[in-house]
Amino acid sequence: MVQEKRGFSLSGYLVFVVLIALHLVFFAMMATTSQYGGVIGNVLTALCWPGFFMVQPNQAKVLTLFGSYVGSVRNTGLRWTIPLFAKRTISLRIRNFESAKIKVNDNLGNPIEIATIVVWSVTDSAEAVFEVDDYESYVSIQSEAALRNMASSYAYDPQDENEVALRSHPQAIADKLKQEIQERLGRAGVTVLEARISHLAYAQEIASAMLQRQQATAIIAARAKIVEGAVGMVEMALERLKAQNVVELDEERKAVMVSNLLVVLCGDKSTQPVVNTGSLY
């Protein structure tokens, strides 16, 4: 693998002053002592001018000599290097990539739609240039491939409390997705700073059925909570009636009372009580 190394460069401001001074010296030579030497000196000095280049903040210049990598320059400002070096600009700035919505089957075989946002930057300019053909396209394709592979490894909804799922554990899924993408982009000199799910939904052909299932699950959970509370209230009522000797109830009357209380407490509509104005029985 070709890894980044520091390339040769000098301060462009210093070299600019030196070249101007050399031109003045060689012009003076042409006018006084050696016209031939002054001409050669001016020609050689003029050949040094193409060595100047600019490096913007968060940029790198990849230097090559006849196809061979000789180093990268990250020093910002006006720089100078050997004029024979070819220079290619690589941006080191942080970038965002949002994938398209892709359809994939989750771990249970349910078709879902999913998309991601990846925050990345180039950290090794040599790998980005020489290890892959087009590192921007490489990031796009490999991110979607990693997203597809990760989504097929987890279920959309958890089947139990301890299971990691796409919808219920966003942070764990984001960490896994970031790791998956980084493993694929490491050879391209790219570092993934963040990766998160930007869109997650069931596919249209099963969205209605899955919504009904989620509603049924929520209703069952709510009913279970209501029944649990109602049973506790009935137990408390019987214990307090017995402790305070309010009324003596046989087993049959207790069963009737329990049935009536459960109907009142667990019913989803208001009940219509019947008032007994006669005897207890």
C-alpha positions in Angstrom: 0.0 0.0 0.0 1.1 3.5 -0.8 0.9 5.6 2.4 1.2 9.3 2.8 4.7 10.8 3.5 5.9 14.3 3.7 6.9 15.8 0.4 9.7 18.3 -0.2 8.6 21.9 -0.3 9.9 25.3 0.8 8.3 28.6 1.8 7.2 30.2 -1.4 7.8 33.7 -0.1 11.4 33.0 0.7 12.0 31.3 -2.6 10.3 34.3 -4.4 12.8 36.7 -2.9 15.7 34.5 -3.7 14.7 34.1 -7.3 14.2 37.9 -7.8 17.6 38.4 -6.2 19.2 35.9 -8.6 17.6 37.5 -11.6 19.0 40.9 -10.6 22.5 39.3 -10.1 22.4 37.6 -13.5 21.1 40.8 -15.3 24.0 42.6 -13.7 26.4 40.0 -15.0 25.0 40.3 -18.5 25.6 44.1 -18.4 29.1 43.9 -16.9 31.3 40.8 -16.7 29.8 37.8 -18.4 26.9 38.1 -20.8 26.9 34.4 -21.6 26.8 33.4 -17.9 24.1 35.9 -17.1 21.9 34.5 -19.9 22.3 30.9 -18.7 21.7 31.9 -15.1 18.5 33.8 -16.0 17.2 30.8 -18.0 17.9 28.4 -15.1 16.3 30.8 -12.7 13.2 31.2 -14.9 12.8 27.4 -15.0 12.3 27.5 -11.2 9.2 29.6 -11.4 6.7 26.8 -12.3 7.6 25.2 -8.9 5.3 27.6 -7.0 1.9 26.4 -5.8 -0.8 27.3 -3.3 -2.1 25.1 -0.5 -5.5 26.1 1.0 -6.5 25.2 4.5 -7.5 21.6 4.8 -6.0 20.7 1.5 -3.1 18.5 0.5 -0.9 18.5 -2.6 0.1 15.0 -3.8 3.5 15.3 -5.6 4.6 12.8 -8.3 7.7 12.6 -10.4 7.3 10.7 -13.7 4.5 8.5 -12.2 6.3 7.9 -8.9 4.8 9.2 -5.6 7.3 11.5 -3.9 5.2 12.9 -1.0 2.4 15.2 0.0 2.4 18.8 1.2 0.0 20.0 3.8 1.7 23.3 4.7 -0.7 26.1 3.9 0.1 29.2 1.9 2.5 29.8 -0.9 4.9 26.9 -1.3 7.7 26.0 -3.7 9.0 22.6 -4.8 11.0 21.1 -7.6 9.3 22.2 -10.9 9.3 18.7 -12.4 6.9 17.5 -9.7 3.3 17.0 -10.8 0.8 18.3 -8.3 -2.7 17.0 -7.6 -5.0 18.7 -5.1 -6.9 16.6 -2.5 -9.5 18.1 -0.2 -9.2 17.1 3.5 -12.4 18.8 4.5 -15.2 17.0 6.3 -17.9 16.0 3.9 -21.5 14.6 4.1 -22.8 11.8 2.1 -26.5 10.8 2.1 -27.3 7.5 0.5 -30.4 6.8 -1.5 -33.3 4.9 0.0 -32.6 1.2 -0.6 -34.9 -1.7 -0.1 -33.5 -4.7 1.8 -34.8 -7.6 3.9 -34.2 -7.4 7.6 -33.0 -10.4 9.7 -36.6 -11.8 9.8 -37.1 -11.4 6.0 -39.3 -8.4 6.2 -38.7 -5.9 3.3 -37.7 -2.5 4.7 -36.6 0.9 3.3 -33.4 2.3 4.8 -31.0 5.2 4.1 -28.0 6.6 5.9 -25.9 9.8 6.3 -22.1 9.3 6.5 -19.8 12.1 7.7 -16.2 11.4 6.4 -12.9 13.0 5.4 -9.7 12.0 3.7 -6.9 11.4 6.2 -4.3 9.8 3.9 -4.0 11.6 0.6 -1.7 9.0 -0.9 -4.1 6.1 -0.3 -7.0 8.2 -1.6 -5.2 8.9 -4.9 -3.3 5.6 -5.6 -5.2 2.8 -3.8 -8.6 3.4 -5.4 -9.6 4.8 -8.8 -12.2 7.4 -7.6 -12.3 7.7 -3.9 -15.6 9.7 -3.8 -17.4 7.1 -5.9 -15.8 4.4 -3.7 -17.2 6.0 -0.6 -20.7 6.2 -2.1 -20.8 2.6 -3.3 -19.1 1.0 -0.3 -21.3 2.9 2.2 -24.5 1.6 0.6 -23.0 -1.9 0.5 -22.2 -1.7 4.2 -25.7 -0.3 5.0 -27.3 -3.2 3.1 -25.2 -5.8 4.9 -25.8 -4.2 8.3 -29.6 -3.9 7.8 -29.9 -7.6 6.9 -28.2 -8.6 10.2 -30.8 -7.0 12.5 -34.6 -7.2 12.8 -36.7 -4.1 12.4 -38.4 -4.5 15.7 -37.0 -6.4 18.7 -38.4 -9.8 19.4 -37.4 -9.6 23.1 -36.2 -7.0 25.5 -32.5 -7.8 25.1 -32.4 -8.0 21.4 -30.7 -5.1 19.4 -33.0 -4.0 16.6 -32.9 -1.3 14.0 -35.8 0.8 15.4 -35.3 0.3 19.1 -31.5 0.8 19.4 -30.4 3.7 17.2 -27.1 4.4 18.9 -25.9 0.8 18.8 -27.0 0.5 15.2 -25.1 3.7 14.4 -21.9 2.5 16.0 -22.2 -0.8 14.1 -22.8 1.0 10.8 -19.8 3.3 11.4 -17.6 0.3 12.1 -18.9 -1.6 9.0 -18.3 1.4 6.7 -14.9 2.2 8.2 -13.7 -1.4 7.5 -14.5 -1.0 3.9 -13.1 2.6 3.4 -9.9 2.1 5.3 -7.9 1.2 2.2 -9.0 4.4 0.5 -7.4 6.7 3.2 -10.9 7.8 4.4 -11.9 8.1 8.1 -15.6 7.8 8.9 -16.5 10.4 11.6 -20.2 9.5 12.0 -22.8 7.3 10.4 -26.5 7.3 11.2 -29.7 6.0 9.9 -31.6 8.9 8.1 -34.6 6.9 7.0 -36.2 3.7 8.3 -39.6 2.3 7.4 -41.3 -0.9 6.3 -41.7 -1.3 2.6 -45.0 -0.1 1.2 -46.3 -3.6 0.4 -46.2 -4.6 4.1 -46.4 -1.2 5.9 -50.2 -1.5 6.5 -50.0 -5.0 7.9 -47.0 -4.1 10.1 -48.9 -1.1 11.4 -51.8 -3.2 12.5 -49.4 -5.6 14.2 -47.8 -2.8 16.1 -51.2 -1.4 17.1 -52.3 -4.9 18.3 -49.1 -5.3 20.3 -49.6 -1.9 21.9 -53.3 -2.8 22.8 -52.3 -6.1 24.3 -49.5 -4.4 26.4 -51.9 -1.8 27.6 -54.6 -4.4 28.5 -52.1 -6.4 30.4 -51.1 -3.4 32.5 -54.8 -2.6 33.1 -55.5 -6.1 34.3 -52.5 -6.2 36.5 -53.6 -3.0 38.2 -57.2 -4.1 38.5 -56.3 -7.4 40.2 -54.2 -5.4 42.7 -57.1 -3.1 43.4 -59.5 -6.0 43.9 -57.1 -7.7 46.3 -56.7 -4.5 48.3 -60.5 -4.0 48.5 -61.1 -7.5 49.8 -58.4 -7.3 52.3 -59.6 -3.9 53.7 -63.2 -5.1 53.9 -62.1 -8.1 55.8 -59.7 -6.2 58.1 -62.3 -3.5 59.0 -65.2 -6.0 59.4 -67.4 -4.0 57.0 -69.3 -7.0 55.7 -69.0 -10.8 55.7 -69.0 -12.3 52.3 -69.1 -16.0 51.4 -67.1 -17.4 48.5 -70.0 -17.0 46.0 -70.5 -13.3 46.9 -66.8 -12.7 46.8 -66.7 -14.1 43.3 -69.6 -11.9 42.2 -67.9 -8.8 43.8 -64.6 -9.7 42.1 -66.4 -10.1 38.7 -68.1 -6.8 39.1 -65.0 -4.9 40.1 -63.0 -6.4 37.2 -65.7 -5.4 34.7 -65.7 -1.8 36.0 -61.9 -1.5 36.1 -61.0 -3.3 32.9 -63.8 -2.2 30.7 -63.0 0.2 27.9 -66.4 2.0 28.2 -68.2 3.5 31.1 -70.3 1.0 33.1 -74.0 1.5 34.2 -74.2 0.5 37.9 -77.3 -1.2 39.3 -78.2 0.0 42.8 -79.5 -2.5 45.2 -82.0 -0.8 47.6 -83.3 -4.0 49.3 -81.5 -6.5 51.4 -77.9 -7.6 51.0 -79.0 -10.7 49.1 
